[in-house]
Every structure is written in structure tokens, then in C-alpha cells.
């Protein structure tokens, strides 16, 4: 099948690590021809020339800013099925409503199940891990930390838990930093309530224990104490960090096995294609 995947590309170390790029790699591993469509965030230049074929399917991946460049898809390839996969709907609801109204997709997938009631006929499809990029380290693992932007709320939570906030470049530097940790602490979902952000799946794929808030969204996919470690507040998180640093091999192994069996982009690609 010929599949056109729309997304926005990053420059620098994040290039090739975008969600759209991960889906393209998964489609190709499944034996399909997949081609990128879109522009680079920093320059506005096209990611690649147009496909050398007419698509059998267009997959619109949210690019994070709802750029109107994609509104020409229906005109360029009339009659080709168009699917949309949106992520940050909790914080971009009106923008996403506009995109859905303009593009009237044949199928609509949302990564946040709490937002399904806003879009009739939409289906839940969460983020995933690209197991070709997020892997266990070949060296030793040590310590616990939050990896991400050091905004005040995150820094204060880290102080109370007794861990550092480590800021890395996107891409390989981030993946290596996660893989080297024994425990990756998670606190805030940047895409809004109900969304399991990429670090859930990516951390587990690295064979690193994820310590995250205990809520319904987490329990939808993971068994606390088996696939992930969960906390109710900063005090409990601090105690769990100490315990997990003393021994966490079973959780790390079970979490990675669970993600590889159910939550890679190959699984997401198969679900998208099954909707054809």
C-alpha cells in the first residue's frame, strides 16, 4: 500500500525522531511504501519532494501547531481516504475542531481518550514507542531523575522527591539519557489531562522503570507494581525512588516486554491500516 504521512520535521538532533517519522518506519517494516509530506519547523522548507505515486491512504499526524499547510490535502489527492491522528486535543480543542471540520477525515484517531466525546465517531489510539530508537543501554544504569524542561512546577516537584531535572536535546541524547537511568520519574502531562505522553512508552522500551502518577489513564494500559511504579504524592514518590534504586529488575523487564508486545508504532500502524 502507498501511504502518505503528514508531519512537521525538526532540524538538528531531533530530525528523524518525530512521531510521523516513527510511523513511516513502522509502515515500511510492515512492507508498505510510506512517504513524508510537510515542512520543517525552523525553515518552512518541504521535508521531501512529492511522492512518486498516488497515495492509497493519507495519514494526517498532528504537527503540534495545526499549520494550514495541510488543508490542501483533499485538493491534491481527491478521493483518497484521509485519516487523522491527533494528540494534544485537551489543550488544542478548538484548533482540532477546525482541522476536522476543514479536512472531514474518513477516520479520526485521538491519543487522549478523555476527548473522544468531543468528536463523533472518533477512536482512541495512544502514543507508542519506536523500538528501533528507544532501547536498553549496553552500559550500566544508575540513578533516578526527571528528564525534560526545568519549568518551575517540575523543578519544585523534583526537589521534594529528591531527584534532579535533566534537560537534554531531543533525539539520541534524550533516548540515551533515559536508557542510562534506573528510574525515570514522570510528573506533568504537557498535552493535558488524560493523555499518556510519549515518555511512558519510550521509557519502558528502554528497560527503565517509570515512576508516574497513579490514575485511570495509566491503569488503562499498565498494571502498577508490575509494568510501572506509581505514586499518589511527592512523599510517596520519594520513598518509592529509594526502594526502586535498591531493586527494580522485575518491573523494568516486565514493562519493556509489555510495550514491545502491545505498544510499538508497528502496532499503531496495523490498527490504522485495519480501519481501511
N, C-alpha and C positions, 0 to 999 in steps of 0.2 A: 504494500500500500504506500502511496505517496502522501506524506503528512507534512504540512507547513506549520511551524511552531513560531508564534509571535512572542517576543520578549524584548526587554531593553538590556543591552550589553554594557558591562563595566569596562573601564580601562584599567591598566595596571594589574596588580596581583589578583584582583577579583575576576578577571576575564576568564570565561570558561567555567566559572563556579556558579553561575546564575541558575535559578530553578528551571528556566526554559532550556538551558544547555544540558542540564541533567536529564530532562525528559527526552531530548533529542538523542542523547547517548543510549538511553534505555530503549527507545524505539528502534534504533539501529541494531542493538544487541538482539532484539526480537526479530530481526530480519527485514524491517521496513526501511524505506527511504525517507529520511527526515531532513528538513531544510529550515534554517532560521530566517525569520523575517522581522525587521525592526531596525532601530538605530542605537547608537552608543550614547549613553547618558551625557558624557562630558563634551562630545563633539557634534552630536546630531548626525554623524555620518552613518550610512547604511552598514549593517552588520555584514551583509553579503549581497552579491547580485541576486536577482530574482531566480526562482527555481527553474531548472531546465525542463520542467514538466508541469502539467496542470495538476493541482492537488486533488486527492480524493477526500481529504479532510483537512480543515484548518483548526488548530487548537490555539485559542487566544489565551495567553498567560498574562495575568495582571502584572504590569510593569512597575507598580508602586506609585505612579503618578497619573494614570489614566490619560496619557498623552493622546491627542486626537489623531495621531498618525495612523492609527489602526481603523479609523472609521471608513477607510476606503476599501476594506477587505471584501465587502459584499459587491462592490462595483467591479473590482479587479477579477474576482472569480465568482460570478453569479451562478447560483445553483449548487455550489459546493457546500456540503454540510459544515457548519461552523459551531464548534464547542467552545465554551468559555470556562476558565478555571480561575476563580477569584479568591484572594487570601485575606486581605485586611478589611473585610466588609464592615467590621464593627467600628472602624474609625473612618471609613470612606463610604458610608452607606449611600449618600446622595449621588456621589460620583459613580458608584457602581450601578445604581438605578439608571442613571443617564446612559452608561455604556450598554446596559442590557436593552434599554429602550431603543437605542440607535442601531445596535447590531442584531437584535432579536435572534439570539443563538438558538440552534436546534436542541442543544443540551447545555445546561448550566450546572457547574460544579462549584461548591463553596467549601473552603477549608475550615470554616467556622460553623459548626452545627447550630450554634445559638442564633444564627442569622437566617436559617432556612425559611422561616415563616415570612420573611420579607420578600421572597421571590417564589412565586407559584411554580411548582414542578422542579425546583432545584434539588440537587442531590449532594450529600456530604462526601467530600474527598479530601482527606487531610494531606498535609505535607508528608515528606518521606525522606529517606536517606539515600544518597548516591554512594553505594558500597564500593565503587571504584575510586572514590576520592577520600572517604572517611573510613579509615582502617585502624586497627590496633598498631601501636608503636612497636618497633623492633628493639627498642631500648627499654630502660627501666621506667616505671611510672612512680610518681611521687606527688604528695600534697593535694590540697583542695583549694579551689578558687572559683570566682565568678569571672568568666571571660566575656567582655563586652565593653560598651561605652561607659565611662565612670560618671554617670549623671548622679545628682545628689541623693535621690532616694535609694539608688543601688549601692552607693558608697556607704550610706548610713546602715543599710541592712548588712552589708559585708562586715562593717565594724562590729556590729552586735553579734554576728556569727563567728567572728574571729578569723576571717579569710580576706585575701586581697582581691581587688578588681584588676584584672589584667586586660589591657586593650591591645589588640593585635590587628594586623592587616586582614582583610577578608582573603579567602582562598587558602593556600597551602599553609601559611603561617598560623591561621586560626585552627585548621584541622590538626596540625602538629601539636599545637598547644593543648587542645582538648585531649588528644591521644596520650599525651605525657602525664596527664592528671590521673590520680586515683579517684577523685571525686570532683565532679563539675556541679557547682551549686547554681540553681536557677531561681529567680525571684519574680521578675516582671515580664509579662507578655506584651511586647511592644505593639502587637497588632490588635490589642483589645481583649476583653474578657471572652472566654470560650474558645480562643484559638490556641492550639498547641504549635508554638513556633518551631522553626527548623532545628533548634538546638536539642529538642527532645530526641528526635530520631537520629541526628548526627552524633550526639554524644554516645548513645548506646551502640551505634555502629562502630565506634572507635574502641569499644570494650571498656569504656569508662563509666563508673557509676554516676547516675544522675540523681541529685538530691533536689527535689522540687516540691512546690506546694501540693497538698493533698486536696484534690477537688474532683468533681464529677467528670470533667474533661479528661483528666489523667486516667481515672478508673475506667473510662470507656475503652481504653486500649491496653492499659498496663495493670498488673497486679502489684500493689505496693508491698514492698518487702521481698518480692520475687524478681520483678523486672526493673523496678526503680525503688529508690528510698524517698519517702515523703515526710513532710513536716507540717505542723499547724501554725507555728510561730517561730520567731528568731531564736528563742530559748531552746526549743526542741531541735531546731536545725543545728545549733551549736553542739548539743550533746551528740547528735547523730554524726556530725562530721568527725568528732573524736572517735566514735565507735567504728565508723566505716574506714577510717585510716588504719585501724588495727586489723581489719579483716573484711574484705568485700568481694572476694573472688567469685563466690557463687552468684551474687547479684549481677556483677559485671558480665559473666559468661551467659547467664540466662537472658539478660537484657539484649545483648548483641544477637544471640540466637533468635530471639523473638522478632527483632527488627528485620533480620535477614530473611526470615521465613514469611513475614507478612507486610513489611513496610518499607520496601525499596521503591525507586521510581519505575522499576520494571513492573511491580505490582500495580502502581498507579496507571502506567501506560496500558496495561492489559484491561483495567477497568474502564478506561476511556474508550478503548477500541471496542469493547463489548457493547457499548452503547450505540454503536453504528447500526 
